Amino acid sequence: MFQKILTYIQLLLAVLMAVFGCVLIVLAFYAPPKGHIDPTVLTAFGEVLTFSGAVLGIDYRYRWYKKK
């Protein structure tokens, strides 16, 4: 039961962080100068997506899992 709740919280946190990153990138379009996305916003967006992926258990390295 506890593991199921923990998994749900992790998934919810990852989704909320991804949504926050998307909102951040959209708001950057309306900040002066319009239409220009600052590199710091892109960096922050990348870090938000990296955190969301880490919460979900996605790793930078590709692993081959063999079925037993």
Secondary structure as the mmCIF struct_conf table of DSSP 4:
data_model
#
loop_
_struct_conf.conf_type_id
_struct_conf.id
_struct_conf.beg_label_comp_id
_struct_conf.beg_label_asym_id
_struct_conf.beg_label_seq_id
_struct_conf.end_label_comp_id
_struct_conf.end_label_asym_id
_struct_conf.end_label_seq_id
HELX_RH_AL_P HELX_RH_AL_P1 PHE A 2 TYR A 30
BEND BEND1 ALA A 31 PRO A 33
TURN_TY1_P TURN_TY1_P1 LYS A 34 GLY A 35
HELX_RH_AL_P HELX_RH_AL_P2 PRO A 39 LEU A 56
TURN_TY1_P TURN_TY1_P2 GLY A 57 GLY A 57
BEND BEND2 TYR A 60 ARG A 61
HELX_LH_PP_P HELX_LH_PP_P1 TYR A 65 LYS A 67
#
